[in-house]
């Protein structure tokens, strides 16, 4: 199933907008921190994922529909796991790659432009998979 072009276009536009002080203030209030969120999953919910998935150094995590890298980069930073971020809109993935470099996570993270319906990975590649605000 091909991604809906209108939806992809909407997210490409959304991820291309500059981050404003007002947006950062809303993110801190709603999400609990400035973490590059583009959805509604909170820091507390991401912390629950750490416990539920037993994330730790050496764990290979896939974040489907990662947008700008939330929560995948946060999970990698908190636990030492490796993360692959997937999504379709290139501006979101570019922002995620930039954030990974800024947070010294580039050696434990990568971005792959792919739709969730057609992921280019072999079975067993990942120990854990997350998606927040995606399906």
N, C-alpha and C positions, 0 to 999 in steps of 0.2 A: 504494500500500500504506500503510495507516494505521499510525502508530507503535503498538507494543504498550503498552496502558495501564498494565500492571504495571511495565514497564521505565521508563516516563516517571515514574510515581509514585515508584519507588525512587530515581531520580536527583533528583527534586524534593526528596525527603526528605534525601538525601545532601547536596545543595547548600545546604540550609537549616540544617544543623548549624553551630554556632560552631566556629571554628578554634582548636584547643587548642595549648598549647606542645609537647605530645607529638607532635601531627600535624606541626607545623612542624619539629621535630627529625628526624622520619622523612623528611619531604620533602627537607630539606637533605642527609641521608645518601644517600637513594636517587636523587633527581633531580639533586642537585648545587647547589641553591639554593632559596630560598623564592620561588617564581614563581607561586603559585596553581594548581599542578598538581592535576589530579584523575585522572590516569592514570599511565602508566609511562614516557613519553618523557622522556629525560634532557636536560640542558642541552647535552651534547656532541652528541646527536642533533639538537637544534634548531639548533645552530651549523652542523651539516652541511647542514641544509635551507637556511640562508642562502647557503652556497656553491653548492649544487646548483641552487637556483632563481634565483641571481643577484639576490637582493633588494637594493633600493637605493631612495633617495628617488624618488617618482613611480611605483613599482611598486604595482599594486593586487592585494592578496592576499585570498583567501577562506579562512577557517578553518572547516571543516565539523565540527560536533560539538565546538564550542569550549569547552563547559562554562563554567568561570570565566575563560576567556581564555587558557589555556595551550595551545599556545605562541604563538598569534597576537600577543598583546600584547608578548611578549618579542621576537618577530621584528620587530615595528614599532619597538620601542624601540631595538633594536640596529642597525637598518638605515635607519630613516627612511621605510620604506614605509607605505602606507595599508592598513588591514586592516578587513575586515568579518567579524564573528564570528557564526556561526549555530549554533543548537541549539534544542531544544524546551523543556527545563525553565527556566521563568522565573527561579527563584532563582539558577541558575548565570549566566544572562545579566545579571541585576541585579548580581551580584558582579563580573562582567567589566566592566560599565559603571562601577561604583564604582572598580575598580582602574585603569581607563583614566583617569578623572579624577584620581586620586591620583598617577599617573605622568605627568601632563601629556600624555596621548595622546588626549584626547577629540576634538581637532580632526582627528586622523588615523585615528580608529576609529569603528565603529558596531556595534551589535548588532541582529540580525534574528532573530526567533523563527520558525524554519522547519525542517521535516524535510529531511534530505538527499535524500529521494526526490522532493521537490517544491520545489525552490529557486525563489524568485521573481525570478530574474535573467535578463537576456537573454544569449544567447551572446556571448562576446567581452568581457564586462564586466570580467573579471579577467585579470591576467597570469600568476598562479600560484594554485594551490589546494593546501591542506594538510588532512590529517585525521590525527590521532594517536589511537590507542586508540579508534577510532570503529567501524570495520567489522569 
